[in-house]
Amino acid sequence: MIVLASLLGIYIPVLVSPGPNFLVVTQTAISHSRRHAVWTALGVSSASTILAAFAATGMGILVAHLPGFQRGVQGVGGVYLLYMAVKIWRQADQVLGTASAGNERSLRRAYWFGLATNLSNPKALVFFATIFASLIPPGSSSPLILAGVVGIAITSSIWHLALANWFSGTRMQRSYRNAKPVINRATACVLAALGISLLWQFAAGVSSVS
């Protein structure tokens, strides 16, 4: 219990600090529908669960010692974030619509958007490859590993689903309609900056999980 409490005590501040995950969930919530935001949040939480499971089974240590893998994540993540930045920027002046709110394909895209963003998130990689792997190292008891992974999954889901529901509220939607161009372009600039940072690390051979 002490280990789990320590893990969550470190993870929660990392979780709630603004970053790519926060941006993609809130931006989806205010620019699309609650369902889209929920699926994006589930994608982000799924990625956290996957990373926690990898770290608990020794993959975190393995990844930390594979510079080629790290650089690959940086390159793919950087390109992906730049792609999303361009897409969000182009949507800045488009009229907000809800026709695709229940579209199954669109919901799948929302899920993959959240999943891919978190899997390429340097902050998440640092946490799971170092802090999580050190608190719950390979060889730990199965109950401890299960508790750690489930704890991460539940905590991440609660936070990101709360963001999805809060930012998709009527007041937020109304405010977003009035400030859509500014919000979209600001979000695009932040995602572009993160993408450029990852690509710079990729080109320079700098590890984000060292």
N, C-alpha and C positions, 0 to 999 in steps of 0.2 A: 504493500500500500504506500509506503514511503517513496519507493521508486516511482510509482505511478503518479503520486501527488507532485513529486519533483518534475517529472516529465510534463505534466499538464501545466504546472506553474510556469515553466519556461515557454511552453508552446502557445499558451493563450495570448501573451503579449505579442509574440511573433505573428499569431493568427490575425489579431485585430488591427495591427498596424497597416496603414494603407499601402497597397502594392498592386501588381497586375491582377491578382484574384479579386480584390475589392473593386477595381475599376471595371472588370468585365461583367461582374454580377450586377453592380449598380447601374452601369450603362445599359445593359440589356433590360433591366427592370424598368427604367424610366423611358426607354426608347421603343420597347416592344410590349409584351404582355407579362402578367404575373406567371403564366405557364412557361413562357420562354425563360424568365429569370430563374424559376424553380429548377428547370432542367439544366441551366448553366451552373447553378449552385451545386446541383447533384454531380455534374461533371467535375467541378473543382474538388468536391469532397471525395469523389471516387479516386482522383489522382492522389490526394493525401493518403487515402487508405492503401493504395498501391505502393506508394513510396515508403510508408511505414512498414508494410509487409516485407518489402525488399530489404529495408534496413535491418529488420528483426531477424531475417534469415541469412544475414551476412552479405547481401548484395550492396549494402551501403558502404562497407569497407572495401568491397571489390571495386565499386564505382570510384571511390576516392583514390584508388591506385591505378586507374585506367585513364590517363590523360587523353587518349584518343577518343574514348567514349564521351568524356566531359566536353571536349572541343566539338564533337558532333552535336551534342545537345545544345551547346551555345550557338552553333551555326544555324541549325534548324529552328531553334527558338527565336533567334534574332530575325531571321527571314519571316517567320510566321507573325511576329509582333509588328514588323513593318507592313506586312500585307494587311493586317487588321487595322493598323493606323490609317493606311491609305483608304481602306473601305469605309471606315467611320468618318473620315474627313469628307469623302465624297457624298456621304449621306447627310451632311450638316444642313444643307438647304432643302432637303426633300421634306415634303409634307408628311407628318406622322400619321401612319395608318394602322389599322388593326385587322385587315382582311386576312392576314396569314396567321392570326393568333393561334388557331387550332391545327395548322398544317403540320402533319406528322413529320415530313421531311425537314421542315424548318425547326421543329423541336429537336430532332436528332442533331441538326447542325448546332443548336444552342448547347446541347450536351457536350458535343465534341469540342466546341469552342472553350468551354470551361475546363474540360479534361486536358486538352493540349496546352492551354495557357499555364495551368499549374504544373504540368509535367516539365515544362521548360522554364519554370520560375526559379531563378538563382537562389532566392531566399529559401524556398522549399528544399532545394537540393542541399544547401548548406546545413539546414536544420536536420534533415533526415540522415544525411551521410555522416554527420559529425555528432551532434548532441543526442539525437535519438539512438544512434548506434552505440554511443558510449554508455548511455543509461540502461539500455536493453541490448547488451552485446550478444553475438551469436553464442549459443550454448546455454542461454538462459532457460529457465523452466517454461514449459508450454503454457501454463496458466498466466505467467508474467507476460510472455510474448503476445498471447491472445488479448490480455487486458490492455496492453499498450496499444495494439493495433485498433481494437474496438474503441478505446478511449479517444484516439485520434479521429476515428471515423465519426463518432457521435459528436464530439466537440466541433469539428469542422462543419458537419452537416447543420448543427444548430445555428452556428454563426452565419453561414452563408445563406441558409434558408431564411433567417431573420432579415438579412439584408435584402434578399429578393422580395420578401413580402412588404417590408417597410418602403423601399424605394419604388414599388409598383403601385403605391396607394394613389388615390384620386388627387390629393393635393400635390404630390410629387409629379404626377403626370401633367397636371395643369401648369405647374411651374416650369416643367421641362419644355412644354410646347412653346412657352414664351422665350426661353433661353437656349433652345436646341442648338442653334449654330455655334454659340460660344461654348457650350458644354461639349459638344461633339469634337470641336477643333481642339479644345484643351485636352480632352481624353486622347485624341489622336496624337497630339504632341508628346504626351507623357509616354504612351506606348511606343512611339517612334524613338524617343530617347532611350528607353529600355532596350529596344531592338538594336539600336546602333551600338549601345554599350556591350551587348552580347556579341555582336559581330566584331567589335574592336577586340574583345577578349579572344574571340575565335582566331582572328588574324594574328594577334600578338602571342597566341599560345599561353594566355593567362588563365589559370583555373579559377572557377567560381566556387569550388568546394575544397579549396586548399586550406 
